[in-house]
Amino acid sequence: MYRAFKFRLYPNKEQKILINKTFGCSRFVYNYYLSKIKNSKYINAYTNISDYVNELKYIYPFLQEVDSIIIRKSIFHLDDNIKKCYNHHFGYPKYKNKFNRNSYMTNAIYKDYKDKTYCNIEIDLVNRKIKLPKLKWISIRGYRNTKEINGKIINATISREITDKYYVSVVFDMPDIINKELIPRNIIGIDIGIKKLLTLSDGVTFDNNKYILKYEKRIKRLQRCLSRKERKSNNYYKYKEKISILYSKLKNARKYYLHNITKKITDEYDIITCENLDTKNMIMRKKLSKNITDASFSEILRQLAYKSNYKNKYFYQIDEYYPSSQKCNHCGNIDKRYKDIKERTYKCTKCGNVIDRDLNASLNICYEGLKLYMKGLYR
Ligand SMILES: [Zn+2]
């Protein structure tokens, strides 16, 4: 099983220069071959890759300063994009500029020497540092309580955000978890929504924290300002940059917060059930057109799924057409009025049950989860 660990990188001055040079070189190689293709004909990277690499290194000696794998990667990347364009009707590749995402990936290479295996990427979690090709050791932060990762390094991606923060994402091949049959102690249903981010069927709720709300508010305000600026003017770009910095901050704040929540849930509960949010998302998108919340929803589900998996918990997603918010959790009566998200309290017309709307939905989801678990037992 592959698992990625993302650390904040703290490169020194020289390392920063080299990282940025590598971004530039990878862009340069990409654009160089793109113009070649545009001017002559399709190059097949998969048959002649070493020729291309040697040619480039000979003509442009500065490419020898950086991690050599990025030359190959860039050419393959371009080749894939061209193929995608012809086979799947994607757009024709465009030249890259420095406003594109800044990142490069490097592969782990293993070599044996005197009964010992050496790798060009090493990670030392006791002293909090990582060794990367050409860059040597760099300080890292993240996963405070992890002192060792039991797995084989596959690759590492170095990236820089618009806020000038550096990150490295290291992919490990981890030994598969032997699935011990867990006897669940408890069960939880989770309703994901806009008014309240998460409502658990035991009454616990999680809301967006104040940092996330603060950034969202600021982004909205700046976007209104931006719409009043003349397009492509100096001011316009200034605001655009401000907004993308805030987006990056929001993304990080949200990710950190969601990791916190999903860790708590997957630690505490053994059977976890959520909705499948594809259709719900669509309804909400029409009404609120908030891509911000959309991103949170899918991120929560992604995190719950993989964390349940490696903690050996049961994770279910119920059918997307299941009317969790219209059904009374007490008598099962279905009331179509609650399809609309305005009403906050569920009042059952049949049995008189009065309950918070999200809590009612989460209880229904919980029952469905139990059904799915039982089905698995008696298969
Ligand atoms: Zn009822």
Residues whose N, C-alpha, C, O or C-beta is under 5 A from the ligand:
A	BS01	ZN	C328 H330 C331 G332 N333 C348 K350 C351 G352 N353
